[in-house]
């Protein structure tokens, strides 16, 4: 009786959703649908304790959903196009691969390169524009097949969309078995997509397709001068102990923790349903998307983006890193203070896009509440006090084993070099790294790491820089200080460093000008603390 009622209800839903239209389609099934087609069934989801875990609402405030609206990405694409005008068509096509993947796939299927700026003129009903602005959308990720995942052929956005016979429904992969009745409901309501179980949807190799990027450095005439291993979090993970412990999704799409239905239409509570917040590292752009939502045609509501930014900050503050202060030593009027910074992630901290940086902010305050030493203070304009690179784009801070003065700062970052050996923030000018001392995950052996993920610069030979963290010694003259001293240490983090933002200034185009103006309007909120520690130091 229960099955008969269930079947009858399925039939009613099929008729309401237009089952006949699906079977009567002409030509190939459209390969994608925008996310609004998914929201009706995959929003309105709550846990037994009452928490809203709606898939669509969580997703639309994520950086995945806003990959095409990201104003820093738009400014960077324009900057690279102006830097390399002979390669503009190629640049837009490659940048659209992972930021506007559905529109780019459609363009390529018609023999055209992907485009970026043609889709950014504001809201439009044209399907190509709607698909472009939908970013990394539901039917994009869930149609990626398991074919060649984790292999170089699928890196740089080389994922393969599952193919089907002309009249067959298109598979949308998920981790659960779905009964035939509900499959028919989804095929009808979505325009011909069939939920299909496949475990690859939960494997890190799926994420690697867009988060492993090798970028060709270009000369003025478009010639390839070299290759930069721009983003390698998957390879870092493979070289860590996390490879046998946790996947990318287990951190960035954690399970809800309670049984919950994945659909409000006849959905059954299931264990292991993944959150779709895609929580990661870019709280700053989430806040910028919220502040300038009208200019960027942002779909997520203000409260959703505010919550997403707070979730990001909480994630960073609890799961990214750890700080500790080892027992300090007083030698006459000199204090020897040792600080250890450790990655808690399954990849380097920070990882991926090279605009990201973390650094140690160390402060010593004496009994008179006087600051007797400070290294790594964050200035109001988003620059780091004493950082050579923020003062001069041609210079940068080395990796330190010991710090003796306030103008020396331990910064965990990747510094790019161009073909002439100069510091650059131009991705398509960079051929390698002058420095890469980002914190290593557990199990990462820097002596056996492949060149594409190698430690670069002075950290490579530093015996105190390992997968157990980085140990930095601060040597401070405290002759004029009154004991006891309070040592405070923070590991601060910026998704977009001061130099990476301000190097857009010479490019006279709307997107770079707009982003820099917005960055300066928010420059006092560019950083958060990943971890902190403090200790009291007394002669006794």
C-alpha positions in Angstrom: 0.0 0.0 0.0 2.8 2.4 0.9 4.5 1.6 -2.4 1.3 2.2 -4.4 0.8 5.6 -2.7 4.4 6.5 -3.4 4.1 5.5 -7.0 0.9 7.5 -7.4 2.5 10.6 -5.9 5.5 10.2 -8.2 3.1 10.0 -11.2 1.3 13.2 -10.1 4.7 15.0 -9.7 5.8 13.8 -13.1 2.7 15.2 -14.7 3.0 18.5 -12.9 6.7 18.8 -13.9 6.0 18.0 -17.5 7.1 14.5 -18.1 6.0 14.5 -21.7 8.1 17.5 -22.6 11.3 15.5 -21.6 10.5 12.6 -23.9 9.5 14.9 -26.8 12.7 16.9 -27.0 14.4 17.4 -30.3 18.1 17.3 -31.0 20.8 16.5 -28.3 19.9 17.0 -24.7 21.2 20.4 -23.5 24.4 19.6 -21.6 23.7 22.0 -18.7 21.0 23.6 -16.7 21.4 26.7 -14.5 21.2 26.2 -10.7 17.7 27.7 -10.5 16.3 24.5 -12.0 17.7 22.6 -9.0 16.6 24.9 -6.2 13.0 23.8 -6.1 13.8 20.3 -4.9 17.2 20.9 -3.2 16.3 23.8 -1.0 14.0 23.7 2.1 16.2 21.0 3.7 16.5 20.8 7.4 18.1 18.5 9.9 16.1 16.8 12.8 17.4 19.6 15.1 16.1 22.3 12.8 19.2 23.5 11.0 18.7 24.7 7.4 21.1 22.8 5.2 19.5 23.7 1.8 22.0 22.8 -0.9 21.1 25.6 -3.2 21.1 28.4 -0.6 24.5 27.3 0.8 26.0 27.0 -2.7 24.9 30.4 -4.0 26.9 32.2 -1.3 30.0 30.3 -2.1 33.0 31.3 -4.2 32.1 28.4 -6.6 28.7 30.0 -7.4 30.4 33.5 -7.7 33.4 32.4 -9.7 32.4 34.5 -12.7 31.4 37.5 -10.5 34.6 37.6 -8.5 35.8 41.1 -9.1 39.5 40.2 -8.4 39.4 37.5 -11.0 37.8 39.9 -13.5 40.5 42.5 -12.9 43.2 39.9 -13.1 41.9 38.6 -16.5 41.9 42.1 -17.8 45.3 42.8 -16.5 46.8 39.7 -18.2 45.0 40.6 -21.4 46.5 44.1 -21.4 49.9 42.7 -20.5 49.7 40.2 -23.4 47.5 41.7 -26.0 48.6 39.2 -28.7 47.1 36.4 -26.6 43.9 38.0 -25.4 41.6 35.4 -27.1 43.6 32.5 -25.6 43.7 34.2 -22.2 39.9 34.6 -22.0 39.3 31.1 -23.2 41.6 29.5 -20.6 40.3 31.7 -17.7 36.7 30.9 -18.6 37.5 27.2 -18.4 37.1 27.0 -14.6 35.3 30.3 -13.8 32.6 30.2 -16.6 32.8 26.5 -17.3 29.3 26.0 -18.8 29.4 28.9 -21.1 32.9 28.0 -22.2 32.0 24.4 -22.9 29.1 25.6 -25.1 31.3 27.9 -27.0 33.9 25.2 -27.6 31.2 22.8 -28.7 30.4 25.3 -31.5 34.0 25.7 -32.5 34.5 29.1 -30.7 36.8 30.0 -27.8 35.4 30.8 -24.5 34.9 34.5 -23.7 34.8 36.4 -20.4 33.9 40.1 -20.7 31.1 39.7 -23.2 29.1 38.0 -20.4 29.7 40.7 -17.8 27.5 43.5 -19.1 24.8 42.9 -16.5 21.7 40.7 -16.1 20.5 39.2 -19.3 18.1 36.4 -20.4 20.4 35.0 -23.0 21.3 31.4 -22.0 25.0 31.8 -22.6 25.2 34.8 -20.2 23.0 33.1 -17.6 25.3 30.0 -17.8 28.4 32.1 -17.5 27.2 34.0 -14.4 26.1 30.7 -12.8 29.8 30.0 -12.2 30.7 26.5 -11.1 27.2 25.3 -11.0 25.3 22.2 -10.0 25.0 20.5 -13.4 28.7 21.2 -14.2 30.3 19.4 -11.2 27.7 16.6 -11.1 28.2 15.8 -14.8 32.0 15.4 -14.6 32.7 11.8 -15.3 35.3 9.6 -13.6 37.2 9.3 -16.8 40.9 10.2 -16.3 40.4 12.0 -13.0 43.6 12.5 -11.2 45.6 12.3 -14.4 47.4 15.2 -16.0 45.0 15.1 -19.0 42.1 16.4 -16.8 44.2 19.1 -15.0 43.8 22.7 -16.0 40.1 22.3 -16.3 40.4 19.3 -18.6 37.5 17.5 -16.9 35.3 15.3 -19.1 31.6 15.7 -19.2 29.8 12.4 -19.4 28.5 11.6 -22.8 25.2 9.9 -23.6 23.3 8.6 -26.6 21.1 11.2 -28.3 17.8 10.2 -26.7 19.1 9.0 -23.4 18.9 11.0 -20.1 22.1 12.7 -19.0 23.7 11.3 -15.8 24.2 13.6 -12.9 26.5 11.9 -10.5 26.0 11.7 -6.7 26.9 9.5 -3.8 23.5 7.8 -3.3 21.3 5.3 -5.0 18.1 6.8 -6.1 15.0 4.7 -6.9 13.5 4.6 -10.4 10.4 6.7 -9.4 12.4 9.6 -8.1 14.8 9.3 -11.0 11.8 10.0 -13.3 10.8 13.0 -11.2 14.2 14.5 -11.5 14.5 13.8 -15.3 11.2 15.6 -15.8 11.8 18.6 -13.5 15.4 19.1 -14.6 15.0 18.8 -18.3 16.4 15.3 -18.7 19.0 14.7 -16.1 19.1 11.3 -14.3 20.6 11.0 -10.8 23.3 8.3 -11.0 25.4 6.9 -8.2 29.2 7.1 -8.5 31.8 7.3 -5.8 34.1 9.5 -7.8 32.0 12.5 -6.7 33.6 12.2 -3.3 37.2 11.7 -4.5 39.8 14.4 -4.3 40.7 13.8 -8.0 37.4 15.5 -8.9 38.6 18.7 -7.4 42.0 18.4 -8.9 40.7 19.0 -12.4 40.3 22.8 -11.8 42.5 23.2 -8.8 45.7 22.0 -10.5 46.8 24.7 -12.8 50.0 25.0 -14.9 50.3 28.4 -16.5 52.4 29.2 -19.5 54.5 32.4 -19.4 54.1 34.4 -22.5 56.4 36.7 -24.4 55.2 39.9 -26.1 54.4 38.0 -29.3 52.6 35.2 -27.5 55.6 32.8 -27.5 55.7 30.4 -24.5 58.8 31.3 -22.4 58.2 28.8 -19.6 55.6 27.2 -17.4 54.5 28.1 -13.8 53.1 25.5 -11.5 50.5 28.1 -10.4 48.2 26.0 -8.1 49.0 22.5 -6.8 46.9 21.7 -3.7 46.1 18.3 -5.0 49.8 17.4 -5.5 50.6 18.8 -2.0 47.8 16.5 -0.6 49.2 13.5 -2.5 52.6 14.1 -0.9 51.2 14.4 2.6 49.9 11.9 5.2 46.4 13.1 4.5 46.2 11.1 1.3 45.2 8.1 3.3 43.1 10.0 5.8 40.9 12.7 4.4 39.7 13.9 1.0 39.3 17.5 -0.2 35.5 17.1 0.2 35.8 15.9 3.8 37.1 19.3 4.8 35.6 21.7 2.3 32.2 19.9 2.0 31.9 18.2 5.5 29.0 15.9 6.2 26.0 17.4 7.9 26.4 15.1 10.9 22.7 14.1 11.1 20.4 12.2 8.8 18.9 14.6 6.3 17.0 14.3 3.0 18.8 15.6 -0.1 15.4 16.5 -1.7 12.3 17.9 -0.2 10.3 15.9 -2.8 9.9 12.5 -1.3 13.4 12.7 0.1 14.5 10.1 2.6 16.8 11.0 5.5 20.3 9.8 4.7 23.6 9.7 6.5 26.7 11.4 5.1 25.0 14.2 3.2 27.7 16.8 2.3 27.4 20.5 3.1 27.5 22.7 -0.1 29.1 25.8 1.5 32.4 24.9 -0.2 34.0 26.6 2.8 37.6 27.6 1.9 39.7 30.7 2.3 38.4 33.8 0.6 36.3 35.6 3.2 37.5 38.9 1.8 35.9 38.5 -1.7 32.7 37.1 -0.1 32.4 40.4 1.8 33.2 42.4 -1.3 30.5 40.5 -3.2 28.1 41.4 -0.5 29.1 45.1 -0.3 29.0 45.6 -4.0 26.3 43.1 -4.8 24.3 45.4 -7.1 27.2 46.2 -9.3 28.1 42.5 -9.6 24.6 41.2 -10.0 25.0 38.8 -7.0 22.1 36.4 -6.5 22.8 35.4 -2.9 21.1 37.5 -0.3 23.1 39.7 2.1 22.5 37.5 5.1 23.6 34.5 3.2 26.9 36.1 2.1 27.5 37.5 5.6 27.0 34.0 7.0 29.3 32.4 4.4 32.1 34.9 5.2 31.7 34.1 8.9 31.8 30.4 8.3 35.0 30.9 6.2 36.6 32.9 9.0 35.6 30.3 11.6 36.9 27.5 9.4 40.3 29.3 9.0 40.5 30.0 12.7 39.9 26.5 13.8 41.2 24.2 11.0 44.0 25.9 9.2 47.0 26.3 11.5 48.4 26.1 15.1 50.9 28.3 16.9 53.0 27.6 20.0 55.6 29.4 21.9 58.5 27.3 23.3 60.0 28.1 26.6 61.8 31.5 26.3 65.3 32.1 27.5 66.7 35.2 29.1 70.4 35.8 28.5 71.3 39.0 30.3 69.4 41.7 28.5 68.5 39.5 25.5 65.3 37.5 25.2 65.4 34.4 23.0 61.8 33.5 22.0 61.0 30.6 19.8 57.7 30.4 17.8 56.4 27.4 16.0 53.8 27.7 13.2 52.2 24.5 11.9 49.8 23.6 9.1 46.6 21.7 10.1 45.5 21.3 6.6 46.0 18.6 4.0 48.0 21.0 1.9 50.3 24.0 2.3 49.1 27.0 4.3 48.2 29.1 2.4 47.8 27.1 -0.8 46.7 27.6 -4.4 46.4 31.1 -5.8 49.7 32.9 -5.1 48.1 36.2 -3.9 47.6 34.5 -0.5 50.0 35.0 2.4 50.2 34.3 6.1 52.7 35.8 8.5 53.8 36.0 12.1 52.8 39.1 14.1 54.9 39.1 17.3 54.5 41.7 20.1 56.3 42.0 23.4 54.7 44.2 26.0 56.4 45.0 29.3 55.0 45.6 32.8 54.4 49.3 32.0 52.2 48.3 29.1 54.8 49.6 26.7 55.5 47.8 23.4 59.2 46.9 23.5 59.2 44.9 20.2 56.8 44.3 17.3 57.3 42.4 14.1 54.6 41.9 11.4 52.1 44.6 12.4 49.2 45.0 9.9 48.9 48.6 8.7 45.6 50.2 8.1 46.1 50.1 4.3 46.5 46.3 4.3 50.3 46.3 4.1 52.6 44.6 6.5 54.9 46.9 8.5 58.5 46.2 7.5 57.7 44.0 4.5 60.0 44.8 1.7 57.6 43.7 -1.0 54.8 46.0 0.2 57.2 48.9 0.1 58.9 48.0 -3.2 57.5 45.6 -5.8 61.0 44.6 -6.9 62.0 43.3 -3.4 60.6 40.7 -0.9 61.3 39.4 2.6 63.5 36.3 2.8 62.7 33.3 4.8 64.1 33.8 8.3 65.5 31.4 10.8 66.2 34.2 13.3 64.6 37.6 13.6 66.5 40.4 15.3 64.8 43.6 14.4 61.2 44.9 14.0 61.6 45.4 10.2 62.1 41.7 9.7 58.9 39.7 9.2 58.4 35.9 8.7 55.9 35.7 5.8 54.7 32.4 4.4 54.2 33.1 0.8 55.1 32.3 -2.8 57.0 35.0 -4.7 56.9 34.7 -8.5 59.8 35.4 -10.8 59.6 36.3 -14.5 62.0 35.1 -17.3 64.5 37.8 -16.4 64.5 36.7 -12.7 62.5 39.7 -11.5 59.7 39.7 -9.0 56.3 39.7 -10.6 52.6 39.2 -9.8 51.8 38.6 -13.5 50.8 35.0 -13.8 51.4 34.9 -17.5 54.9 36.5 -17.0 56.0 34.1 -14.3 58.2 31.1 -14.9 58.9 30.0 -11.3 59.4 31.0 -7.7 62.0 33.0 -6.0 60.5 32.0 -2.6 58.0 29.4 -1.5 58.0 28.8 2.2 54.3 28.2 2.8 53.7 25.9 5.7 53.9 22.2 4.9 51.2 19.6 5.7 52.0 16.6 7.9 53.9 13.9 6.0 55.3 16.3 3.4 59.0 15.5 2.9 60.6 18.5 1.3 63.6 16.5 0.3 61.6 14.1 -1.9 58.9 16.6 -3.2 58.6 16.8 -6.9 59.8 20.1 -8.5 56.3 21.3 -9.0 55.7 21.4 -5.3 59.2 22.0 -4.0 60.1 24.4 -1.2 61.9 27.3 -2.8 64.4 29.8 -1.3 66.1 29.7 2.1 63.4 27.5 3.6 64.6 24.6 1.5 67.8 24.3 3.6 66.3 25.4 6.9 66.3 22.3 9.2 63.6 23.9 11.4 61.2 24.1 8.4 59.5 20.7 8.1 56.2 19.0 8.0 56.1 19.6 11.8 56.0 23.3 11.2 58.4 26.2 11.1 60.4 27.2 14.1 61.5 30.8 14.2 63.8 32.3 16.9 63.3 36.0 17.9 66.3 37.6 19.5 65.2 40.9 21.3 67.1 43.4 23.4 65.0 44.0 26.5 67.5 46.1 28.5 65.0 49.0 28.7 62.0 46.8 29.5 60.4 46.2 32.9 59.6 42.5 33.6 57.4 40.6 33.4 56.9 40.6 29.6 53.9 39.4 27.8 54.6 37.8 24.4 51.7 37.7 22.0 51.9 35.9 18.6 49.3 35.8 15.8 49.5 34.0 12.5 47.7 36.5 10.3 46.3 35.7 6.8 45.3 37.6 3.7 43.6 36.1 0.7 44.8 39.0 -1.4 48.1 40.6 -0.3 48.7 44.3 -0.6 51.2 44.0 -3.5 48.8 41.7 -5.5 46.1 44.3 -5.3 48.2 47.4 -5.9 50.1 46.0 -8.9 46.8 46.4 -10.7 47.1 50.2 -10.5 49.1 50.7 -13.8 46.4 48.9 -15.9 44.0 51.6 -17.1 40.8 49.5 -17.6 37.4 49.4 -15.8 37.9 46.1 -13.9 41.4 46.8 -12.4 40.3 50.4 -11.4 37.1 49.2 -9.9 38.7 46.4 -7.9 41.5 48.6 -6.5 38.9 51.2 -5.4 36.9 48.5 -3.7 40.0 47.0 -2.1 41.0 50.4 -0.7 37.4 50.9 0.7 37.8 47.6 2.6 41.6 47.6 3.2 41.3 47.7 7.0 39.5 44.3 6.9 41.8 42.3 4.6 43.2 39.9 7.2 42.1 37.5 9.9 44.1 35.4 12.5 44.5 31.7 11.7 45.9 31.0 15.2 47.3 32.8 18.2 49.4 32.1 21.3 50.7 34.1 24.3 53.1 33.6 27.2 54.3 35.6 30.2 58.0 35.9 30.7 59.6 36.7 34.1 63.1 36.5 35.4 61.9 34.3 38.2 
